[in-house]
Amino acid sequence: MVVQRTQRETLSVARERALLVGVLLPDSNVDMSNPLAELAALAESAGAEVVSSIVQKRLAPHPGLFVGTGKVQEIAERAEAFEADVVIFDNDLSPRQIRGIEEIVQRKIIDRSELILDIFAGRARTHEAKLQVELAQLQYTAPRLRGMWTHLERIAGGAGAAGDVGAKAVGVGTRGPGERQIEIDRRIVKDRIHQLKIEIDQIDRRKLREIQGRRDEFTISLVGYTNSGKTTLLNRLAGADQFARDMLFATLDTKTTRWRLGDGSSVLLSDTVGFIRDLPHRLIASFRATLEEAIHADLLLHVVDAASPFALHQVESVNVVLKELGCQERPTLLLLNKADAVTDDTNLRILARRFTSALTISAARGDGLEQVLEHARNAMKGKVVEATLRIPSTEGRAISEIERYAHVLGRTYEDASVLFHVRANQTQLAQLKGRHPAMQELAGG
């Protein structure tokens, strides 16, 4: 079988037969009992059909092939035997390694970052998410342009001999110095990356202004490994109606909604994109505005899939990303979710012993959520109090915010004012008065 270089024009693995390869290095952060389980889930999430897998232990990657020469030959034979269309590595490969393996295996080679980027591209729905994914893909692709498509080695603008492929492109205005097509492609990619950065920077600034505009409010952000149940928890706590499904990276967009705590106080609750082991740094950079919700949150709810045999590894992976974002010191409550799906209590007991302050919950069934609610109330740094506030009738915005952020127990009308008897969180009450100087708290209220 002769590999068609045009296969790499599309990096998607949808509907392709995939052979998985994992190289276990001394610092590999995987579950040794089933090291390719997550890669298989990623491949299937991208639409591929996993037909076989190969694992190799090495002290260090081979500089040219990542795996050893004997192992790459085994990969070629296995790919032929199982009629695989693509070989997916659970490691990041250099352009040189991809080319070297591809020449021997005669199949398209995809590494871990490329696979995750492919999934993100398929999941992106909003304009913002599409721009962020495109930037990450182009930054990944830029150093890998050579050898990715057949036309990259053609000469652009050259006269060429009769019958040459390059000669067919010759026309008015195309007779130039014969610049290599790869250089044209590199310049196009560079220009597009520059344009995307400008557009994303504008979105980032707008997003940051929105977040800073909420600095007077107590904010809580849901973080966690992909498919840990964050969106289901958001829907259950705040009565939202966000798309939630048992799949990796079901949503890439941040959703912020008001969560009323039932005692006259409320917070802003945000869902964030799920994390994963070895999440490509380019994606973290591109989605930084999306993750600003976590960076600036007053409290993080770290949601863990307690039914997963890889839960401990997933907690560690999330902590790595939080550290990279600079928010590892934020107040955090660990939530052991999916208790209803746990078939072996051993894993849950291990997690509970390891994380003694964690709460065991089921977002799907609603179990344990009262404890989460109570923790959120306590975290708001102030007890709930009752107060009487006088607000001029002309202060429509202040009246609107009182009705929105506090539990109104009663109201009376004076000549030019409204008296509100409210129950509210002490911190929120102070913030309301700070935003509206005309608001007066009556003594003995």
PyMOL commands that set and color helices and strands:
alter all, ss='L'
color gray80, all
select helices_A, chain A and resi 5-9+37-45+69-81+95-105+112-123+127-144+150-153+166-169+181-212+230-238+281-286+288-295+311-325+339-341+345-354+369-379+396-405+426-435
alter helices_A, ss='H'
color red, helices_A
select strands_A, chain A and resi 17-24+49-57+86-89+108-110+219-224+255-260+266-271+299-305+332-337+359-360+384-392+407-413+417-425+440-441
alter strands_A, ss='S'
color yellow, strands_A
deselect
rebuild
show_as cartoon
